[in-house]
């Protein structure tokens, strides 16, 4: 067992014991989950609520934290029943999709039972099978709005050999305690046949729980996570947790990750851990992203999300900070931890810039508008052509803001200092004794912090870059830090149709048509089915080969099906770079550019290797 874990557990249990002893008997909410039929993804839930309520309202959250979409999580519940502690049946009604109301005229303690279907691995909500269960409380346990501030205890009855872990206080092998429902809702449980690794770093205890087998040594993965976690202090000063749990699903058919109060779940296909580029891109960057979230979203987050409303959308103009800024800060930690090289960072940055330049939606919608519409946003063709995203465009807005602060303070401060200042407010208000308290911030709070940090008014900057669609001079931006785009020659370009496609029923089916691109101007649209070019049949496999015989500005005749009718279109080809336009180091940067690079990324500008 890791050093210091028992000590922290001992003091936490004393605190919780004093909390519970000050309350009347049953003055807490008790959950029991029994894995009744794991092969078929079923469990039985029993909840005990304290006495004192003639009517008790129960709710299932309509969404889970970390995913800004309504999921209607009550859809997995069956066989609901309510009774007294003495097993007397109580009448109840279903009020709406997420609510049940129990009549309790004697105001006795109430026992609620229901069957839960849990087969949503990729959503990271609830999943049960014969090897494990991942349980996000928002998708597993009903709560009572009247009792959210009570202590909540969870007990699991699981098959022999299973081991259980969570960010909550663990009072027994399969028992956990949360100080209130909000802590329970943000502390998922991983139980099953798994492998545990533990370490301590900078006075904090860490658990890494593996379910499934990755094609990389678990010891190496843990070593990398250990190198990562301490780098948080290059941005913030202090921690919002004493214990942190990484839950890693090395599996198939599921990919993604979600941040929680003092834990994260990361799902990746088991085969992507082997190749260096996949491991860095899809695991290490994700792990860093979720760690950053422990401060940016969990310790502090946009005011509209404090407290969480579990029943409806929590609209905010600032989700670009919650997600885009997290994506921006994640790579700084990987650089200072020496988990990625500067060259690897520049490759990632090149891809982001290329994606931004290619996306017409960046000229249509601001990151502020994109933030607010996240809850209702469409994906695919419409998003690409008409929308700004909180991740990619939020990253760019954060980058612009960082460079503006660095310039205005002559490299004394950067965007990371804004995050430091918000977190310091949490420590000042809680005296670092309440890790569950989340500090809200507003747009005006950020502007005031910017003025405090730089002694400049950022109203105009905000209007130009946050309230309006982003317009970025990347050449000028890169030059500040001694960077540039690699030179391109004519051979680096190829003909461009302006559409993306896949094969459906043997036909080329258009999935995206880029706004103002060649296909757009030719009148093509999604779901068109291309069958011939200049009268010759083509398919998804040979389309690229066919196009190589043409040059930019050539006009080709397309034959396609639209709504089962033949249509002819003329398309004038454009040109596009064959590969991402690579960002590279200038060969002779100035001292000022090198200093800017160091202040920006926290590492030295790489020295050019001399030829032997």
Beta strands, then each sheet from edge to edge (+ up, - down):
strand 1: 29-37
strand 2: 42-49
strand 3: 55-59
strand 4: 77-84
strand 5: 92-96
strand 6: 99-103
strand 7: 110-117
strand 8: 119-120
strand 9: 126-128
strand 10: 132-135
strand 11: 152-157
strand 12: 163-166
strand 13: 169-172
strand 14: 175-178
strand 15: 189-192
strand 16: 195-201
strand 17: 204-212
strand 18: 243-251
strand 19: 256-259
strand 20: 263-269
strand 21: 300-302
strand 22: 439-441
strand 23: 483-485
strand 24: 493-496
strand 25: 499-504
strand 26: 507-513
strand 27: 529-533
strand 28: 536-537
strand 29: 555-562
strand 30: 565-572
strand 31: 574-577
strand 32: 583-585
sheet 1: 4+ 7- 2+ 1- 11- 14+ 13-
sheet 2: 3+ 6- 5+
sheet 3: 8+ 9- 10+ 15- 12+
sheet 4: 16+ 17- 18- 20- 19+
sheet 5: 21+ 22+
sheet 6: 23+ 32-
sheet 7: 24+ 31-
sheet 8: 25+ 26- 27+ 28-
sheet 9: 25+ 26- 27+ 29- 30+
end
